[in-house]
Amino acid sequence: MRGMLVSLVVVAGIVMAGCCSQLGTCTGPGPCPVPSAKAGATGGEVVPAPGVLTKDIHFAFDSYELTPAAKSILEAWVEYLQDHPCEKLLIEGHCDERGSTQYNMALGEKRANAAKVYLVSRGIDAERISTVSYGEERPLCTEHNEACWAQNRRDHLEAIKK
């Protein structure tokens, strides 16, 4: 009985390890898209994501609480990551220009981690998710008004080929 269990564990490990080889081929469930040439912060290549996955999630001023709209986008990422086991995810936390650099770096980290915690709670392996905070350093909009600041209070998510 014990020998059979060990054999089963070994076979399962081989199957799981075979998902993505060093050559970039995928033998696991779901397609592994051809990566773009853009390098991700985790060292892999950024994979273009379709549809709703191209949307950033946004936050209220001085907040890292996920809105219902943010959770809806994250649910689409859950589905995508479950269907694409050969990919990891990079979550970038961003802030508007108000507040100190140090404060905004910490807030960007909390925003990225809030999304990560949500995804992990929905069954995505934490090892597949990397986070980084850019604070106020990479704004989408550079005007000095509320409409612009609202665009900059965001998490940007990118699929990364392992």
DRENTORKOL-3810 file (N, C-alpha, C; in nm, 4 decimals):
REM DRENTORKOL-3810
@n.u->0.0826; n.v->-0.1190; n.w->0.0000; ca.u->0.0000; ca.v->0.0000; ca.w->0.0000; c.u->0.0870; c.v->0.1253; c.w->0.0000
@n.u->0.1915; n.v->0.1256; n.w->0.0866; ca.u->0.2790; ca.v->0.2417; ca.w->0.0957; c.u->0.3542; c.v->0.2639; c.w->-0.0354
@n.u->0.3976; n.v->0.1561; n.w->-0.0993; ca.u->0.4682; ca.v->0.1648; ca.w->-0.2275; c.u->0.3804; c.v->0.2251; c.w->-0.3357
@n.u->0.2531; n.v->0.1875; n.w->-0.3339; ca.u->0.1592; ca.v->0.2416; ca.w->-0.4319; c.u->0.1391; c.v->0.3913; c.w->-0.4097
@n.u->0.1311; n.v->0.4332; n.w->-0.2842; ca.u->0.1148; ca.v->0.5733; ca.w->-0.2509; c.u->0.2362; c.v->0.6546; c.w->-0.2950
@n.u->0.3543; n.v->0.6025; n.w->-0.2697; ca.u->0.4781; ca.v->0.6702; ca.w->-0.3116; c.u->0.4806; c.v->0.6832; c.w->-0.4635
@n.u->0.4436; n.v->0.5766; n.w->-0.5352; ca.u->0.4400; ca.v->0.5802; ca.w->-0.6815; c.u->0.3427; c.v->0.6857; c.w->-0.7309
@n.u->0.2276; n.v->0.6936; n.w->-0.6669; ca.u->0.1270; ca.v->0.7922; ca.w->-0.7047; c.u->0.1785; c.v->0.9339; c.w->-0.6838
@n.u->0.2459; n.v->0.9581; n.w->-0.5734; ca.u->0.3022; ca.v->1.0902; ca.w->-0.5453; c.u->0.4092; c.v->1.1248; c.w->-0.6481
@n.u->0.4948; n.v->1.0298; n.w->-0.6836; ca.u->0.6003; ca.v->1.0532; ca.w->-0.7828; c.u->0.5388; c.v->1.0870; c.w->-0.9184
@n.u->0.4390; n.v->1.0113; n.w->-0.9607; ca.u->0.3734; ca.v->1.0377; ca.w->-1.0892; c.u->0.3077; c.v->1.1753; c.w->-1.0877
@n.u->0.2409; n.v->1.2103; n.w->-0.9792; ca.u->0.1774; ca.v->1.3421; ca.w->-0.9690; c.u->0.2819; c.v->1.4526; c.w->-0.9775
@n.u->0.3958; n.v->1.4330; n.w->-0.9140; ca.u->0.5025; ca.v->1.5324; ca.w->-0.9195; c.u->0.5568; c.v->1.5500; c.w->-1.0591
@n.u->0.5716; n.v->1.4410; n.w->-1.1317; ca.u->0.6209; ca.v->1.4479; ca.w->-1.2697; c.u->0.5210; c.v->1.5221; c.w->-1.3573
@n.u->0.3947; n.v->1.4919; n.w->-1.3411; ca.u->0.2913; ca.v->1.5599; ca.w->-1.4193; c.u->0.2911; c.v->1.7085; c.w->-1.3898
@n.u->0.2971; n.v->1.7456; n.w->-1.2618; ca.u->0.2959; ca.v->1.8879; ca.w->-1.2246; c.u->0.4211; c.v->1.9578; c.w->-1.2746
@n.u->0.5357; n.v->1.8948; n.w->-1.2646; ca.u->0.6608; ca.v->1.9549; ca.w->-1.3093; c.u->0.6628; c.v->1.9696; c.w->-1.4606
@n.u->0.5906; n.v->1.8863; n.w->-1.5295; ca.u->0.5888; ca.v->1.8906; ca.w->-1.6750; c.u->0.5038; c.v->2.0012; c.w->-1.7319
@n.u->0.4373; n.v->2.0772; n.w->-1.6491; ca.u->0.3506; ca.v->2.1832; ca.w->-1.6994; c.u->0.4253; c.v->2.2766; c.w->-1.7921
@n.u->0.5361; n.v->2.3296; n.w->-1.7482; ca.u->0.6122; ca.v->2.4222; ca.w->-1.8301; c.u->0.7585; c.v->2.3823; c.w->-1.8252
@n.u->0.8153; n.v->2.3546; n.w->-1.9391; ca.u->0.9565; ca.v->2.3188; ca.w->-1.9415; c.u->1.0419; c.v->2.4431; c.w->-1.9557
@n.u->1.1703; n.v->2.4271; n.w->-1.9465; ca.u->1.2635; ca.v->2.5386; ca.w->-1.9638; c.u->1.2530; c.v->2.5951; c.w->-2.1044
@n.u->1.2095; n.v->2.5152; n.w->-2.2007; ca.u->1.2000; ca.v->2.5603; ca.w->-2.3384; c.u->1.0729; c.v->2.6386; c.w->-2.3644
@n.u->0.9843; n.v->2.6488; n.w->-2.2666; ca.u->0.8643; ca.v->2.7293; ca.w->-2.2822; c.u->0.7453; c.v->2.6533; c.w->-2.3373
@n.u->0.7560; n.v->2.5225; n.w->-2.3526; ca.u->0.6421; ca.v->2.4462; ca.w->-2.3993; c.u->0.5534; c.v->2.4130; c.w->-2.2818
@n.u->0.4281; n.v->2.3934; n.w->-2.3077; ca.u->0.3330; ca.v->2.3656; ca.w->-2.2010; c.u->0.2663; c.v->2.2329; c.w->-2.2274
@n.u->0.2636; n.v->2.1483; n.w->-2.1266; ca.u->0.1954; ca.v->2.0205; ca.w->-2.1395; c.u->0.0785; c.v->2.0110; c.w->-2.0434
@n.u->0.0550; n.v->2.1173; n.w->-1.9640; ca.u->-0.0555; ca.v->2.1188; ca.w->-1.8692; c.u->-0.1835; c.v->2.1645; c.w->-1.9360
@n.u->-0.2935; n.v->2.1709; n.w->-1.8619; ca.u->-0.4203; ca.v->2.2129; ca.w->-1.9185; c.u->-0.4168; c.v->2.3608; c.w->-1.9557
@n.u->-0.4888; n.v->2.3956; n.w->-2.0585; ca.u->-0.4975; ca.v->2.5346; ca.w->-2.1022; c.u->-0.3785; c.v->2.5741; c.w->-2.1863
@n.u->-0.4001; n.v->2.6673; n.w->-2.2790; ca.u->-0.2919; ca.v->2.7084; ca.w->-2.3676; c.u->-0.1919; c.v->2.7976; c.w->-2.2961
@n.u->-0.0685; n.v->2.7932; n.w->-2.3409; ca.u->0.0349; ca.v->2.8854; ca.w->-2.2955; c.u->0.0612; c.v->2.9780; c.w->-2.4119
@n.u->0.0102; n.v->3.1013; n.w->-2.4072; ca.u->0.0256; ca.v->3.1924; ca.w->-2.5202; c.u->0.1720; c.v->3.2230; c.w->-2.5479
@n.u->0.1984; n.v->3.2613; n.w->-2.6714; ca.u->0.3320; ca.v->3.3035; ca.w->-2.7088; c.u->0.3583; c.v->3.4380; c.w->-2.6443
@n.u->0.4679; n.v->3.4516; n.w->-2.5686; ca.u->0.4930; ca.v->3.5760; ca.w->-2.4977; c.u->0.5343; c.v->3.6882; c.w->-2.5909
@n.u->0.5106; n.v->3.8100; n.w->-2.5462; ca.u->0.5609; ca.v->3.9261; ca.w->-2.6184; c.u->0.7074; c.v->3.9421; c.w->-2.5829
@n.u->0.7710; n.v->4.0401; n.w->-2.6422; ca.u->0.9132; ca.v->4.0604; ca.w->-2.6162; c.u->0.9388; c.v->4.1422; c.w->-2.4902
@n.u->0.8360; n.v->4.1963; n.w->-2.4278; ca.u->0.8529; ca.v->4.2810; ca.w->-2.3107; c.u->0.8900; c.v->4.1967; c.w->-2.1890
@n.u->0.9951; n.v->4.2346; n.w->-2.1204; ca.u->1.0380; ca.v->4.1610; ca.w->-2.0013; c.u->0.9605; c.v->4.2090; c.w->-1.8802
@n.u->0.9179; n.v->4.1155; n.w->-1.7958; ca.u->0.8472; ca.v->4.1495; ca.w->-1.6729; c.u->0.9440; c.v->4.1689; c.w->-1.5580
@n.u->0.8974; n.v->4.2277; n.w->-1.4502; ca.u->0.9809; ca.v->4.2554; ca.w->-1.3334; c.u->1.0278; c.v->4.1273; c.w->-1.2654
@n.u->0.9602; n.v->4.0155; n.w->-1.2923; ca.u->0.9993; ca.v->3.8889; ca.w->-1.2302; c.u->1.1007; c.v->3.8130; c.w->-1.3139
@n.u->1.1419; n.v->3.8708; n.w->-1.4264; ca.u->1.2407; ca.v->3.8061; ca.w->-1.5102; c.u->1.1798; c.v->3.7257; c.w->-1.6233
@n.u->1.0511; n.v->3.6971; n.w->-1.6192; ca.u->0.9846; ca.v->3.6274; ca.w->-1.7276; c.u->0.9431; c.v->3.7255; c.w->-1.8354
@n.u->0.8698; n.v->3.6744; n.w->-1.9327; ca.u->0.8219; ca.v->3.7605; ca.w->-2.0397; c.u->0.6746; c.v->3.7905; c.w->-2.0177
@n.u->0.6352; n.v->3.9157; n.w->-2.0414; ca.u->0.4965; ca.v->3.9564; ca.w->-2.0249; c.u->0.4137; c.v->3.8934; c.w->-2.1355
@n.u->0.3011; n.v->3.8356; n.w->-2.0981; ca.u->0.2101; ca.v->3.7737; ca.w->-2.1926; c.u->0.0890; c.v->3.8637; c.w->-2.2074
@n.u->0.0536; n.v->3.9020; n.w->-2.3309; ca.u->-0.0640; ca.v->3.9867; ca.w->-2.3479; c.u->-0.1894; c.v->3.9165; c.w->-2.2961
@n.u->-0.2690; n.v->3.9861; n.w->-2.2177; ca.u->-0.3921; ca.v->3.9285; ca.w->-2.1625; c.u->-0.5127; c.v->3.9895; c.w->-2.2335
@n.u->-0.6125; n.v->3.9094; n.w->-2.2635; ca.u->-0.7275; ca.v->3.9580; ca.w->-2.3381; c.u->-0.8336; c.v->4.0257; c.w->-2.2510
@n.u->-0.9168; n.v->4.1082; n.w->-2.3154; ca.u->-1.0393; ca.v->4.1613; ca.w->-2.2571; c.u->-1.0266; c.v->4.2335; c.w->-2.1252
@n.u->-1.1115; n.v->4.1927; n.w->-2.0302; ca.u->-1.1197; ca.v->4.2589; ca.w->-1.8999; c.u->-0.9862; c.v->4.2534; c.w->-1.8258
@n.u->-0.9011; n.v->4.1618; n.w->-1.8632; ca.u->-0.7730; ca.v->4.1486; ca.w->-1.7951; c.u->-0.6790; c.v->4.2652; c.w->-1.8259
@n.u->-0.7131; n.v->4.3462; n.w->-1.9225; ca.u->-0.6298; ca.v->4.4627; ca.w->-1.9538; c.u->-0.6679; c.v->4.5834; c.w->-1.8689
@n.u->-0.7719; n.v->4.5708; n.w->-1.7894; ca.u->-0.8168; ca.v->4.6816; ca.w->-1.7047; c.u->-0.7418; c.v->4.6825; c.w->-1.5715
@n.u->-0.7023; n.v->4.8025; n.w->-1.5292; ca.u->-0.6434; ca.v->4.8180; ca.w->-1.3964; c.u->-0.7560; c.v->4.8176; c.w->-1.2930
@n.u->-0.7214; n.v->4.7842; n.w->-1.1698; ca.u->-0.8188; ca.v->4.8004; ca.w->-1.0629; c.u->-0.7856; c.v->4.9306; c.w->-0.9907
@n.u->-0.8885; n.v->5.0028; n.w->-0.9514; ca.u->-0.8706; ca.v->5.1360; ca.w->-0.8936; c.u->-0.9152; c.v->5.1413; c.w->-0.7478
@n.u->-0.8618; n.v->5.2407; n.w->-0.6784; ca.u->-0.8856; ca.v->5.2561; ca.w->-0.5349; c.u->-0.9307; c.v->5.3975; c.w->-0.5029
@n.u->-1.0024; n.v->5.4103; n.w->-0.3930; ca.u->-1.0386; ca.v->5.5419; ca.w->-0.3408; c.u->-0.9143; c.v->5.6087; c.w->-0.2831
@n.u->-0.9218; n.v->5.7371; n.w->-0.2627; ca.u->-0.8104; ca.v->5.8116; ca.w->-0.2052; c.u->-0.7702; c.v->5.7525; c.w->-0.0706
@n.u->-0.6399; n.v->5.7331; n.w->-0.0511; ca.u->-0.5832; ca.v->5.6872; ca.w->0.0755; c.u->-0.6409; c.v->5.5531; c.w->0.1208
@n.u->-0.6697; n.v->5.4647; n.w->0.0241; ca.u->-0.7332; ca.v->5.3367; ca.w->0.0567; c.u->-0.6679; c.v->5.2233; c.w->-0.0217
@n.u->-0.6726; n.v->5.1054; n.w->0.0370; ca.u->-0.6326; ca.v->4.9844; ca.w->-0.0343; c.u->-0.7448; c.v->4.8805; c.w->-0.0286
@n.u->-0.8652; n.v->4.9260; n.w->0.0012; ca.u->-0.9816; ca.v->4.8377; ca.w->0.0046; c.u->-1.0285; c.v->4.8081; c.w->-0.1374
@n.u->-1.0503; n.v->4.6809; n.w->-0.1669; ca.u->-1.0964; ca.v->4.6404; ca.w->-0.2991; c.u->-1.2437; c.v->4.6726; c.w->-0.3167
@n.u->-1.2767; n.v->4.7380; n.w->-0.4258; ca.u->-1.4147; ca.v->4.7712; ca.w->-0.4581; c.u->-1.4808; c.v->4.6518; c.w->-0.5264
@n.u->-1.6137; n.v->4.6512; n.w->-0.5386; ca.u->-1.6796; ca.v->4.5443; ca.w->-0.6152; c.u->-1.6289; c.v->4.5371; c.w->-0.7595
@n.u->-1.6009; n.v->4.6516; n.w->-0.8212; ca.u->-1.5478; ca.v->4.6524; ca.w->-0.9581; c.u->-1.4092; c.v->4.5873; c.w->-0.9619
@n.u->-1.3273; n.v->4.6147; n.w->-0.8626; ca.u->-1.1937; ca.v->4.5546; ca.w->-0.8549; c.u->-1.2051; c.v->4.4032; c.w->-0.8383
@n.u->-1.2956; n.v->4.3591; n.w->-0.7529; ca.u->-1.3141; ca.v->4.2150; ca.w->-0.7312; c.u->-1.3623; c.v->4.1457; c.w->-0.8581
@n.u->-1.4440; n.v->4.2143; n.w->-0.9362; ca.u->-1.4915; ca.v->4.1577; ca.w->-1.0625; c.u->-1.3750; c.v->4.1352; c.w->-1.1586
@n.u->-1.2846; n.v->4.2309; n.w->-1.1681; ca.u->-1.1666; ca.v->4.2158; ca.w->-1.2532; c.u->-1.0775; c.v->4.1044; c.w->-1.1993
@n.u->-1.0601; n.v->4.0990; n.w->-1.0682; ca.u->-0.9779; ca.v->3.9940; ca.w->-1.0081; c.u->-1.0380; c.v->3.8555; c.w->-1.0310
@n.u->-1.1702; n.v->3.8449; n.w->-1.0319; ca.u->-1.2357; ca.v->3.7167; ca.w->-1.0608; c.u->-1.2008; c.v->3.6696; c.w->-1.2017
@n.u->-1.1934; n.v->3.7638; n.w->-1.2968; ca.u->-1.1527; ca.v->3.7279; ca.w->-1.4325; c.u->-1.0085; c.v->3.6767; c.w->-1.4329
@n.u->-0.9227; n.v->3.7364; n.w->-1.3495; ca.u->-0.7842; ca.v->3.6889; ca.w->-1.3371; c.u->-0.7794; c.v->3.5501; c.w->-1.2749
@n.u->-0.8655; n.v->3.5227; n.w->-1.1776; ca.u->-0.8709; ca.v->3.3889; ca.w->-1.1176; c.u->-0.8984; c.v->3.2866; c.w->-1.2277
@n.u->-0.9983; n.v->3.3129; n.w->-1.3083; ca.u->-1.0344; ca.v->3.2224; ca.w->-1.4164; c.u->-0.9181; c.v->3.2060; c.w->-1.5151
@n.u->-0.8576; n.v->3.3171; n.w->-1.5515; ca.u->-0.7461; ca.v->3.3141; ca.w->-1.6462; c.u->-0.6292; c.v->3.2320; c.w->-1.5908
@n.u->-0.5918; n.v->3.2574; n.w->-1.4673; ca.u->-0.4779; ca.v->3.1860; ca.w->-1.4084; c.u->-0.5072; c.v->3.0379; c.w->-1.3885
@n.u->-0.6314; n.v->3.0043; n.w->-1.3588; ca.u->-0.6675; ca.v->2.8627; ca.w->-1.3474; c.u->-0.6574; c.v->2.7935; c.w->-1.4828
@n.u->-0.6887; n.v->2.8653; n.w->-1.5891; ca.u->-0.6827; ca.v->2.8102; ca.w->-1.7241; c.u->-0.5421; c.v->2.8139; c.w->-1.7847
@n.u->-0.4510; n.v->2.8885; n.w->-1.7224; ca.u->-0.3148; ca.v->2.9055; ca.w->-1.7750; c.u->-0.2124; c.v->2.8773; c.w->-1.6647
@n.u->-0.1947; n.v->2.7504; n.w->-1.6310; ca.u->-0.1054; ca.v->2.7157; ca.w->-1.5197; c.u->0.0424; c.v->2.7447; c.w->-1.5479
@n.u->0.0751; n.v->2.7776; n.w->-1.6709; ca.u->0.2149; ca.v->2.8062; ca.w->-1.7060; c.u->0.2486; c.v->2.9531; c.w->-1.6883
@n.u->0.1599; n.v->3.0296; n.w->-1.6306; ca.u->0.1844; ca.v->3.1721; ca.w->-1.6157; c.u->0.1796; c.v->3.2158; c.w->-1.4698
@n.u->0.2595; n.v->3.3170; n.w->-1.4423; ca.u->0.2600; ca.v->3.3828; ca.w->-1.3122; c.u->0.1949; c.v->3.5186; c.w->-1.3293
@n.u->0.1798; n.v->3.5904; n.w->-1.2200; ca.u->0.1162; ca.v->3.7215; ca.w->-1.2247; c.u->0.2009; c.v->3.8227; c.w->-1.1500
@n.u->0.2166; n.v->3.9388; n.w->-1.2097; ca.u->0.2827; ca.v->4.0513; ca.w->-1.1455; c.u->0.1763; c.v->4.1558; c.w->-1.1156
@n.u->0.1691; n.v->4.1983; n.w->-0.9889; ca.u->0.0759; ca.v->4.3039; ca.w->-0.9493; c.u->0.1577; c.v->4.4258; c.w->-0.9095
@n.u->0.1349; n.v->4.5373; n.w->-0.9803; ca.u->0.2037; ca.v->4.6632; ca.w->-0.9522; c.u->0.1089; c.v->4.7555; c.w->-0.8764
@n.u->0.1496; n.v->4.8023; n.w->-0.7596; ca.u->0.0700; ca.v->4.8974; ca.w->-0.6826; c.u->0.1143; c.v->5.0406; c.w->-0.7128
@n.u->0.0173; n.v->5.1265; n.w->-0.7410; ca.u->0.0458; ca.v->5.2656; ca.w->-0.7770; c.u->-0.0386; c.v->5.3608; c.w->-0.6922
@n.u->0.0092; n.v->5.4849; n.w->-0.6804; ca.u->-0.0602; ca.v->5.5887; ca.w->-0.6036; c.u->-0.0631; c.v->5.7191; c.w->-0.6823
@n.u->-0.1448; n.v->5.8135; n.w->-0.6350; ca.u->-0.1381; ca.v->5.9473; ca.w->-0.6930; c.u->-0.0245; c.v->6.0237; c.w->-0.6251
@n.u->-0.0034; n.v->6.1453; n.w->-0.6660; ca.u->0.1133; ca.v->6.2220; ca.w->-0.6201; c.u->0.1007; c.v->6.2812; c.w->-0.4805
@n.u->-0.0174; n.v->6.2733; n.w->-0.4230; ca.u->-0.0358; ca.v->6.3322; ca.w->-0.2905; c.u->0.0215; c.v->6.2409; c.w->-0.1838
@n.u->0.0848; n.v->6.2962; n.w->-0.0852; ca.u->0.1501; ca.v->6.2179; ca.w->0.0199; c.u->0.2993; c.v->6.2088; c.w->-0.0067
@n.u->0.3723; n.v->6.1686; n.w->0.0955; ca.u->0.5183; ca.v->6.1584; ca.w->0.0815; c.u->0.5537; c.v->6.0367; c.w->-0.0035
@n.u->0.6722; n.v->6.0360; n.w->-0.0568; ca.u->0.7202; ca.v->5.9232; ca.w->-0.1364; c.u->0.7160; c.v->5.7954; c.w->-0.0541
@n.u->0.7625; n.v->5.8028; n.w->0.0694; ca.u->0.7649; ca.v->5.6852; ca.w->0.1569; c.u->0.6228; c.v->5.6340; c.w->0.1840
@n.u->0.5308; n.v->5.7251; n.w->0.2132; ca.u->0.3924; ca.v->5.6865; ca.w->0.2397; c.u->0.3311; c.v->5.6195; c.w->0.1164
@n.u->0.3546; n.v->5.6776; n.w->-0.0006; ca.u->0.2961; ca.v->5.6238; ca.w->-0.1233; c.u->0.3564; c.v->5.4888; c.w->-0.1616
@n.u->0.4843; n.v->5.4685; n.w->-0.1320; ca.u->0.5433; ca.v->5.3369; ca.w->-0.1579; c.u->0.4758; c.v->5.2308; c.w->-0.0703
@n.u->0.4520; n.v->5.2653; n.w->0.0554; ca.u->0.3862; ca.v->5.1715; ca.w->0.1476; c.u->0.2413; c.v->5.1471; c.w->0.1049
@n.u->0.1711; n.v->5.2525; n.w->0.0629; ca.u->0.0324; ca.v->5.2379; ca.w->0.0196; c.u->0.0243; c.v->5.1548; c.w->-0.1090
@n.u->0.1170; n.v->5.1766; n.w->-0.2014; ca.u->0.1201; ca.v->5.0962; ca.w->-0.3240; c.u->0.1422; c.v->4.9491; c.w->-0.2925
@n.u->0.2268; n.v->4.9213; n.w->-0.1937; ca.u->0.2504; ca.v->4.7838; ca.w->-0.1518; c.u->0.1238; c.v->4.7229; c.w->-0.0918
@n.u->0.0527; n.v->4.7998; n.w->-0.0094; ca.u->-0.0724; ca.v->4.7499; ca.w->0.0495; c.u->-0.1762; c.v->4.7225; c.w->-0.0583
@n.u->-0.1808; n.v->4.8065; n.w->-0.1600; ca.u->-0.2763; ca.v->4.7866; ca.w->-0.2692; c.u->-0.2437; c.v->4.6592; c.w->-0.3468
@n.u->-0.1177; n.v->4.6404; n.w->-0.3802; ca.u->-0.0780; ca.v->4.5193; ca.w->-0.4526; c.u->-0.1049; c.v->4.3948; c.w->-0.3679
@n.u->-0.0738; n.v->4.4022; n.w->-0.2400; ca.u->-0.0965; ca.v->4.2875; ca.w->-0.1517; c.u->-0.2449; c.v->4.2587; c.w->-0.1314
@n.u->-0.3296; n.v->4.3618; n.w->-0.1330; ca.u->-0.4740; ca.v->4.3390; ca.w->-0.1201; c.u->-0.5247; c.v->4.2542; c.w->-0.2365
@n.u->-0.4773; n.v->4.2843; n.w->-0.3559; ca.u->-0.5170; ca.v->4.2045; ca.w->-0.4724; c.u->-0.4617; c.v->4.0631; c.w->-0.4619
@n.u->-0.3376; n.v->4.0501; n.w->-0.4177; ca.u->-0.2760; ca.v->3.9177; ca.w->-0.4033; c.u->-0.3528; c.v->3.8332; c.w->-0.3022
@n.u->-0.3849; n.v->3.8911; n.w->-0.1872; ca.u->-0.4591; ca.v->3.8189; ca.w->-0.0837; c.u->-0.5936; c.v->3.7709; c.w->-0.1385
@n.u->-0.6595; n.v->3.8558; n.w->-0.2157; ca.u->-0.7879; ca.v->3.8171; ca.w->-0.2740; c.u->-0.7705; c.v->3.6965; c.w->-0.3675
@n.u->-0.6705; n.v->3.7037; n.w->-0.4559; ca.u->-0.6477; ca.v->3.5949; ca.w->-0.5514; c.u->-0.6124; c.v->3.4643; c.w->-0.4795
@n.u->-0.5301; n.v->3.4731; n.w->-0.3769; ca.u->-0.4926; ca.v->3.3541; ca.w->-0.2995; c.u->-0.6163; c.v->3.2968; c.w->-0.2298
@n.u->-0.7032; n.v->3.3839; n.w->-0.1799; ca.u->-0.8261; ca.v->3.3363; ca.w->-0.1143; c.u->-0.9185; c.v->3.2640; c.w->-0.2121
@n.u->-0.8992; n.v->3.2895; n.w->-0.3408; ca.u->-0.9815; ca.v->3.2259; ca.w->-0.4443; c.u->-0.9115; c.v->3.1043; c.w->-0.5057
@n.u->-0.7960; n.v->3.0636; n.w->-0.4443; ca.u->-0.7338; ca.v->2.9388; ca.w->-0.4842; c.u->-0.6089; c.v->2.9501; c.w->-0.5706
@n.u->-0.5635; n.v->3.0703; n.w->-0.5999; ca.u->-0.4408; ca.v->3.0853; ca.w->-0.6785; c.u->-0.3213; c.v->3.0725; c.w->-0.5842
@n.u->-0.2235; n.v->2.9934; n.w->-0.6244; ca.u->-0.1039; ca.v->2.9698; ca.w->-0.5434; c.u->-0.0261; c.v->3.1000; c.w->-0.5262
@n.u->0.0031; n.v->3.1367; n.w->-0.4034; ca.u->0.0754; ca.v->3.2612; ca.w->-0.3737; c.u->0.2115; c.v->3.2651; c.w->-0.4424
@n.u->0.2718; n.v->3.1496; n.w->-0.4668; ca.u->0.4028; ca.v->3.1441; ca.w->-0.5326; c.u->0.3966; c.v->3.1909; c.w->-0.6774
@n.u->0.2773; n.v->3.1949; n.w->-0.7352; ca.u->0.2612; ca.v->3.2401; ca.w->-0.8737; c.u->0.2416; c.v->3.3907; c.w->-0.8834
@n.u->0.2346; n.v->3.4593; n.w->-0.7703; ca.u->0.2020; ca.v->3.6020; ca.w->-0.7699; c.u->0.3162; c.v->3.6824; c.w->-0.7091
@n.u->0.3653; n.v->3.7798; n.w->-0.7836; ca.u->0.4668; ca.v->3.8734; ca.w->-0.7340; c.u->0.4037; c.v->4.0118; c.w->-0.7237
@n.u->0.4479; n.v->4.0877; n.w->-0.6268; ca.u->0.3988; ca.v->4.2244; ca.w->-0.6122; c.u->0.5156; c.v->4.3217; c.w->-0.6098
@n.u->0.4877; n.v->4.4430; n.w->-0.6537; ca.u->0.5859; ca.v->4.5509; ca.w->-0.6494; c.u->0.5083; c.v->4.6813; c.w->-0.6312
@n.u->0.5666; n.v->4.7737; n.w->-0.5565; ca.u->0.5057; ca.v->4.9052; ca.w->-0.5395; c.u->0.5884; c.v->5.0081; c.w->-0.6136
@n.u->0.5206; n.v->5.0892; n.w->-0.6923; ca.u->0.5861; ca.v->5.2015; ca.w->-0.7584; c.u->0.5453; c.v->5.3346; c.w->-0.6955
@n.u->0.4593; n.v->5.3282; n.w->-0.5938; ca.u->0.4165; ca.v->5.4518; ca.w->-0.5293; c.u->0.3629; c.v->5.5499; c.w->-0.6322
@n.u->0.4156; n.v->5.6707; n.w->-0.6298; ca.u->0.3720; ca.v->5.7755; ca.w->-0.7233; c.u->0.4647; c.v->5.7882; c.w->-0.8437
@n.u->0.5614; n.v->5.6974; n.w->-0.8572; ca.u->0.6694; ca.v->5.7122; ca.w->-0.9550; c.u->0.6313; c.v->5.6833; c.w->-1.1002
@n.u->0.5218; n.v->5.6154; n.w->-1.1255; ca.u->0.4819; ca.v->5.5815; ca.w->-1.2634; c.u->0.3362; c.v->5.6204; c.w->-1.2885
@n.u->0.3080; n.v->5.7479; n.w->-1.2928; ca.u->0.1692; ca.v->5.7907; ca.w->-1.3130; c.u->0.1223; c.v->5.7666; c.w->-1.4564
@n.u->-0.0068; n.v->5.7363; n.w->-1.4709; ca.u->-0.0680; ca.v->5.7297; ca.w->-1.6037; c.u->-0.1005; c.v->5.8697; c.w->-1.6525
@n.u->-0.1376; n.v->5.9550; n.w->-1.5598; ca.u->-0.1807; ca.v->6.0912; ca.w->-1.5902; c.u->-0.0976; c.v->6.1871; c.w->-1.5057
@n.u->-0.0534; n.v->6.2965; n.w->-1.5666; ca.u->0.0344; ca.v->6.3893; ca.w->-1.4941; c.u->-0.0299; c.v->6.5233; c.w->-1.4619
@n.u->-0.1574; n.v->6.5373; n.w->-1.4909; ca.u->-0.2271; ca.v->6.6617; ca.w->-1.4534; c.u->-0.2485; c.v->6.6625; c.w->-1.3026
@n.u->-0.2764; n.v->6.7791; n.w->-1.2490; ca.u->-0.2926; ca.v->6.7942; ca.w->-1.1039; c.u->-0.4390; c.v->6.8210; c.w->-1.0715
@n.u->-0.5221; n.v->6.7179; n.w->-1.0854; ca.u->-0.6647; ca.v->6.7298; ca.w->-1.0534; c.u->-0.7183; c.v->6.5927; c.w->-1.0131
@n.u->-0.8369; n.v->6.5904; n.w->-0.9552; ca.u->-0.8939; ca.v->6.4675; ca.w->-0.9005; c.u->-0.9143; c.v->6.3596; c.w->-1.0066
@n.u->-0.9594; n.v->6.3992; n.w->-1.1259; ca.u->-0.9827; ca.v->6.3006; ca.w->-1.2317; c.u->-0.8523; c.v->6.2280; c.w->-1.2676
@n.u->-0.7462; n.v->6.3028; n.w->-1.2726; ca.u->-0.6162; ca.v->6.2447; ca.w->-1.3040; c.u->-0.5658; c.v->6.1595; c.w->-1.1885
@n.u->-0.5753; n.v->6.2106; n.w->-1.0673; ca.u->-0.5289; ca.v->6.1350; ca.w->-0.9506; c.u->-0.6028; c.v->6.0015; c.w->-0.9390
@n.u->-0.7325; n.v->6.0013; n.w->-0.9719; ca.u->-0.8114; ca.v->5.8779; ca.w->-0.9644; c.u->-0.7568; c.v->5.7708; c.w->-1.0598
@n.u->-0.7065; n.v->5.8123; n.w->-1.1759; ca.u->-0.6479; ca.v->5.7171; ca.w->-1.2706; c.u->-0.5191; c.v->5.6553; c.w->-1.2153
@n.u->-0.4471; n.v->5.7318; n.w->-1.1355; ca.u->-0.3174; ca.v->5.6862; ca.w->-1.0844; c.u->-0.3279; c.v->5.5976; c.w->-0.9609
@n.u->-0.4411; n.v->5.5994; n.w->-0.8929; ca.u->-0.4614; ca.v->5.5138; ca.w->-0.7747; c.u->-0.5073; c.v->5.3762; c.w->-0.8231
@n.u->-0.4100; n.v->5.2877; n.w->-0.8483; ca.u->-0.4447; ca.v->5.1634; ca.w->-0.9175; c.u->-0.3474; c.v->5.0504; c.w->-0.8862
@n.u->-0.3927; n.v->4.9301; n.w->-0.9201; ca.u->-0.3066; ca.v->4.8132; ca.w->-0.9339; c.u->-0.3089; c.v->4.7785; c.w->-1.0821
@n.u->-0.1917; n.v->4.7549; n.w->-1.1364; ca.u->-0.1799; ca.v->4.7076; ca.w->-1.2736; c.u->-0.1349; c.v->4.5623; c.w->-1.2663
@n.u->-0.2030; n.v->4.4742; n.w->-1.3376; ca.u->-0.1726; ca.v->4.3310; ca.w->-1.3344; c.u->-0.1244; c.v->4.2849; c.w->-1.4705
@n.u->-0.0185; n.v->4.2034; n.w->-1.4704; ca.u->0.0348; ca.v->4.1485; ca.w->-1.5955; c.u->0.0667; c.v->4.0010; c.w->-1.5773
@n.u->0.0257; n.v->3.9216; n.w->-1.6769; ca.u->0.0620; ca.v->3.7807; ca.w->-1.6789; c.u->0.2065; c.v->3.7696; c.w->-1.7241
@n.u->0.2808; n.v->3.6816; n.w->-1.6585; ca.u->0.4224; ca.v->3.6597; ca.w->-1.6895; c.u->0.4423; c.v->3.5117; c.w->-1.7190
@n.u->0.5022; n.v->3.4813; n.w->-1.8330; ca.u->0.5310; ca.v->3.3415; ca.w->-1.8660; c.u->0.6436; c.v->3.2927; c.w->-1.7765
@n.u->0.6236; n.v->3.1774; n.w->-1.7135; ca.u->0.7225; ca.v->3.1199; ca.w->-1.6220; c.u->0.8514; c.v->3.0885; c.w->-1.6953
END
